[in-house]
């Protein structure tokens, strides 16, 4: 989950993250922690009950008729420009509003039209949606619009689960002291993000990698070409984050796990193990050796 969010900060054009998991698995906490890591990012919350006007903004038609000029009341898409737009329980949001969010995220512009009057403004943001699949899923057409998707569950290892409890209690007891303890680690991560951004546009994309992305999409029966392009962009962002100068097969393999699962057609009764096997078969055919 953390990696998917960071890659979207490294390359804000990736297209957002969908986080699926049961309640109480720190989905919201992790998203908000990202704004603490990168000071330039604020978290703008979009509630499930938000109306379309609250999201996109509103045009004052009466003012336009009387004064002959446009008057726009900014919505959440304007407030989120340059920041994180966070939607908890996005699967419970009206499909039309989800479409509006995804269109704005893809185009970087929000356009409002009312009674023949239109107004546009920049709206570039990192869209993060969280959901509990037990409460319903998104339509496949909407799932495909999220660049990356991760599924998380409660920690099953006793020691790791104990560590989660301990750190949570330490934070509640003394938030300032807890934050100070990890300040150096936070600064190191921020520097790594900034360096990755500088490196991003200098990483070459070979024809072999483009062909591999196409082969993976075909073999895993992923519809459309959005996933192929996103797979390449994610692998490049991953290479930049890791301080590499080129994209490797390992980067493609790791990126595939973030880009493809929510887009794939699964065979009847096929579990994630079967999908993983198909992916490994393709990668090993071009020389990938599992680490």
Number of C-alpha atoms within 10 A of each C-alpha: 18 12 12 21 23 20 27 22 24 23 23 19 19 22 20 28 25 26 25 23 19 17 14 10 14 14 21 16 10 13 21 17 12 18 15 14 18 18 9 9 20 19 19 19 15 21 15 15 10 13 14 15 14 16 19 23 20 18 21 14 18 11 13 14 10 8 10 10 11 16 15 17 13 16 15 19 27 20 20 23 22 17 22 24 27 24 22 20 20 24 22 17 18 14 14 9 17 17 14 17 19 17 15 20 26 19 12 15 17 21 15 16 11 11 7 6 12 12 15 11 14 16 24 23 28 26 26 25 23 23 23 19 16 10 10 12 16 16 10 11 10 15 15 21 20 25 27 32 25 20 17 15 13 12 12 8 9 9 10 11 12 12 12 13 11 11 12 13 12 13 13 10 11 10 12 10 12 15 13 11 10 10 13 11 12 16 13 11 16 16 13 16 23 14 16 24 19 11 19 21 12 12 15 11 14 11 9 10 17 14 12 19 20 18 16 24 23 14 12 20 15 21 14 11 13 16 25 23 15 23 31 23 21 26 27 30 29 28 24 27 23 14 15 16 14 15 20 15 18 17 19 24 20 14 23 24 16 23 27 24 19 19 25 17 14 15 11 6 6 10 10 10 9 13 17 15 11 14 19 16 13 17 20 12 9 11 9 16 11 10 4
